[in-house]
Each structure stands twice: as structure tokens, then as C-alpha cells.
């Protein structure tokens, strides 16, 4: 309940302070597991994507955000976000994400792992590749373009789902994960 209240409050606010333009709603599967992968240019990306997306998103968020107990409560219980320790193989975060995918949910991951200070796309972290294959979930690339200045346009383009079925039932190598990551980032680059 809290998630949907927060979603509509954020949607109301962002439509006042930005000009939101979303393309590609038809590319969002109505059900089943999916991993959304937006580029990351601002701390405003998660709430804006969460507000405009048609399905509930369980975002993987940096562990530092969960240090404040009030913020942790809101993120965990209200928004369904879960922490990930960046720069490590966080098995707990991977298990939580896989459980969400197993239950047919949408998991939100910023594949670059952190915001881009220049707006240029960075390499994808290997976690998104692993989750896509192990979670048997297609990846939905999303491109965000904006300066995020007051009353500026925020353009969100939702691409077509990408499946990596050819990697199912094979030993996933680091090169395989790099190839999957490159494909995801290439599809995001076409949207921005």
C-alpha cells in the first residue's frame, strides 16, 4: 500500500517540476520476472522510474542508504528496495534478487553500479548478467536523458526485452558475463 501511495505522490510532484516524456510502455511485459536496467545519471532516477513504470519495482540499492534506521525502514518496508554492497560479490543481495525474480517480480538494477558523473555510459557490473541468466529473466533496457534542472524535460525510453537463453544450462564464464553486460549497455546506448 505504502509503495503505491509513494508512487502517486512522486508522480504528482515530478509532473510539476519536470516535463516527463515516456516512450515504450508497450515493451513492458504485463507479468513474469524481468530485470529493468536504466542508465544512472542522477539520484532522482530511482523514484522517477518507480513512479512512471507500470509494475512494482524491487530496486537493488547501495548499502550506504540503509544506514539511517528511518530511511532503511522506508526503503525496505515501504518501497521494497534491498541493499547491495558495491564492489563485492554480495551473495545476500543476489539471493534476494533471485527470489523476487522467482516470484515473477520486477527487479531494478542500475547496471553501471553507480551514477555517471559525466552522463557517459560506463561498463556494466557482472551482477546483472548473472541475475538475468540464473533468474531466467529478460532484461528491459531503459534510457534516461535529462539535465534534471527545474522544469526541464526528462525523457525515458523503454526498450524491448532482451533474452539471454543461449546462456542457460551452460557454465557461465566471466567472458560470457562481460558479453551480456556489453549487449545490455549497447541497447541502453541506442535509447539515449
WOGIWO-V517127 format. One record per residue. N is the residue number from 1. RES is the residue in three letters. BURIAL is 1 if it has 9 or more other C-alpha atoms within 8 Angstrom, else 0. Layout:
n res burial
N RES BURIAL
N RES BURIAL
This chain:
n res burial
1 UNK 0
2 UNK 0
3 UNK 1
4 UNK 0
5 UNK 0
6 UNK 0
7 UNK 1
8 UNK 1
9 UNK 0
10 UNK 1
11 UNK 1
12 UNK 0
13 UNK 0
14 UNK 1
15 UNK 1
16 UNK 0
17 UNK 1
18 UNK 1
19 UNK 1
20 UNK 1
21 UNK 0
22 UNK 1
23 UNK 0
24 UNK 1
25 UNK 0
26 UNK 0
27 UNK 1
28 UNK 1
29 UNK 0
30 UNK 0
31 UNK 0
32 UNK 1
33 UNK 1
34 UNK 1
35 UNK 1
36 UNK 1
37 UNK 1
38 UNK 1
39 UNK 1
40 UNK 1
41 UNK 1
42 UNK 0
43 UNK 0
44 UNK 0
45 UNK 1
46 UNK 0
47 UNK 1
48 UNK 1
49 UNK 0
50 UNK 1
51 UNK 1
52 UNK 0
53 UNK 0
54 UNK 0
55 UNK 0
56 UNK 0
57 UNK 1
58 UNK 1
59 UNK 1
60 UNK 1
61 UNK 1
62 UNK 1
63 UNK 1
64 UNK 0
65 UNK 1
66 UNK 1
67 UNK 0
68 UNK 0
69 UNK 0
70 UNK 0
71 UNK 1
72 UNK 1
73 UNK 1
74 UNK 1
75 UNK 1
76 UNK 1
77 UNK 0
78 UNK 1
79 UNK 1
80 UNK 1
81 UNK 1
82 UNK 1
83 UNK 1
84 UNK 1
85 UNK 1
86 UNK 1
87 UNK 0
88 UNK 0
89 UNK 0
90 UNK 1
91 UNK 0
92 UNK 0
93 UNK 1
94 UNK 1
95 UNK 0
96 UNK 1
97 UNK 1
98 UNK 1
99 UNK 0
100 UNK 1
101 UNK 1
102 UNK 1
103 UNK 0
104 UNK 1
105 UNK 1
106 UNK 1
107 UNK 1
108 UNK 1
109 UNK 1
110 UNK 1
111 UNK 1
112 UNK 1
113 UNK 1
114 UNK 0
115 UNK 1
116 UNK 1
117 UNK 0
118 UNK 0
119 UNK 0
120 UNK 0
121 UNK 1
122 UNK 0
123 UNK 1
124 UNK 1
125 UNK 1
126 UNK 1
127 UNK 1
128 UNK 1
129 UNK 1
130 UNK 1
131 UNK 1
132 UNK 1
133 UNK 1
134 UNK 1
135 UNK 1
136 UNK 1
137 UNK 1
138 UNK 1
139 UNK 1
140 UNK 1
141 UNK 1
142 UNK 1
143 UNK 1
144 UNK 1
145 UNK 0
146 UNK 1
147 UNK 0
148 UNK 1
149 UNK 0
150 UNK 0
151 UNK 0
152 UNK 1
153 UNK 1
154 UNK 1
155 UNK 1
156 UNK 1
157 UNK 1
158 UNK 1
159 UNK 1
160 UNK 1
161 UNK 1
162 UNK 1
163 UNK 0
164 UNK 1
165 UNK 0
166 UNK 0
167 UNK 1
168 UNK 1
169 UNK 0
170 UNK 0
171 UNK 0
172 UNK 0
173 UNK 0
174 UNK 0
175 UNK 0
176 UNK 1
177 UNK 1
178 UNK 1
179 UNK 0
180 UNK 1
181 UNK 1
182 UNK 1
183 UNK 0
184 UNK 1
185 UNK 1
186 UNK 0
187 UNK 1
188 UNK 1
189 UNK 1
190 UNK 0
191 UNK 1
192 UNK 0
